Amino acid sequence: MKQSEIKELSVDELKDKLAEYKKQHADLKMAHSVTPLENPLQIRQTRRSVARLATELSKREIQ
């Protein structure tokens, strides 16, 4: 997800997306440990999306 897309989401949507991306990241890591993924960069992309979502969520909670 891009940062511009993340800024448009509400807090509830951020929490839902964060949970979704965390699960997707765990699934990708498990699948990659069993058999190598065709595109291992997916792991990096989901990890960074999780970080972006978590950062935006914490930023909104501070305000």
Sine and cosine of phi, psi and omega as CSV:
sin_phi,cos_phi,sin_psi,cos_psi,sin_omega,cos_omega
0.00,0.00,0.59,-0.81,0.04,-1.00
-1.00,0.04,0.41,-0.91,-0.02,-1.00
-0.87,0.49,-0.60,0.80,0.00,-1.00
-0.90,0.43,-0.57,0.82,0.05,-1.00
-0.94,0.34,-0.60,0.80,-0.04,-1.00
-0.93,0.38,-0.63,0.78,-0.03,-1.00
-0.90,0.43,-0.41,0.91,-0.03,-1.00
-0.99,0.14,-0.22,0.97,-0.06,-1.00
-0.99,0.16,0.46,-0.89,0.10,-1.00
-0.99,0.14,0.13,-0.99,-0.03,-1.00
-0.90,0.44,-0.67,0.74,0.02,-1.00
-0.90,0.44,-0.65,0.76,0.04,-1.00
-0.91,0.41,-0.60,0.80,0.05,-1.00
-0.88,0.47,-0.70,0.72,0.00,-1.00
-0.90,0.44,-0.66,0.75,0.03,-1.00
-0.90,0.43,-0.72,0.69,0.00,-1.00
-0.90,0.44,-0.63,0.78,0.00,-1.00
-0.88,0.47,-0.72,0.69,0.04,-1.00
-0.89,0.46,-0.66,0.75,0.00,-1.00
-0.89,0.46,-0.72,0.69,-0.02,-1.00
-0.94,0.34,-0.55,0.84,0.06,-1.00
-0.90,0.43,-0.68,0.73,0.03,-1.00
-0.91,0.42,-0.68,0.74,0.02,-1.00
-0.88,0.47,-0.64,0.77,0.00,-1.00
-0.91,0.42,-0.70,0.72,0.02,-1.00
-0.89,0.45,-0.66,0.75,0.02,-1.00
-0.90,0.44,-0.67,0.75,0.01,-1.00
-0.91,0.42,-0.66,0.75,0.01,-1.00
-0.90,0.44,-0.66,0.75,0.01,-1.00
-0.91,0.41,-0.71,0.70,0.00,-1.00
-0.89,0.45,-0.59,0.81,-0.02,-1.00
-0.95,0.31,-0.51,0.86,0.01,-1.00
-0.96,0.29,-0.49,0.87,0.01,-1.00
-0.98,0.20,-0.84,0.54,0.06,-1.00
-0.69,-0.73,0.66,-0.75,-0.03,-1.00
-0.84,0.54,0.67,-0.74,0.03,-1.00
-0.96,0.29,0.45,-0.89,0.05,-1.00
-0.92,0.39,-0.61,0.79,0.02,-1.00
-0.79,-0.61,1.00,0.02,-0.05,-1.00
-0.93,0.38,-0.19,0.98,0.04,-1.00
-0.94,0.35,-0.25,0.97,0.07,-1.00
-0.86,0.50,-0.58,0.81,0.00,-1.00
-0.88,0.47,-0.72,0.69,0.00,-1.00
-0.90,0.44,-0.67,0.74,-0.02,-1.00
-0.90,0.44,-0.68,0.74,0.00,-1.00
-0.94,0.35,-0.61,0.79,0.03,-1.00
-0.88,0.47,-0.66,0.75,0.00,-1.00
-0.94,0.33,-0.57,0.82,0.07,-1.00
-0.91,0.42,-0.64,0.77,0.06,-1.00
-0.87,0.50,-0.70,0.71,0.00,-1.00
-0.90,0.44,-0.66,0.75,0.02,-1.00
-0.89,0.45,-0.70,0.72,0.00,-1.00
-0.91,0.43,-0.70,0.72,-0.01,-1.00
-0.91,0.42,-0.62,0.78,0.02,-1.00
-0.91,0.41,-0.71,0.70,0.01,-1.00
-0.90,0.43,-0.63,0.78,0.00,-1.00
-0.91,0.42,-0.71,0.71,0.01,-1.00
-0.93,0.37,-0.56,0.83,0.04,-1.00
-0.90,0.44,-0.65,0.76,0.02,-1.00
-0.95,0.32,-0.53,0.85,0.01,-1.00
-0.94,0.34,-0.52,0.86,0.03,-1.00
-0.93,0.36,-0.61,0.79,-0.07,-1.00
-0.96,0.30,0.00,0.00,0.00,0.00
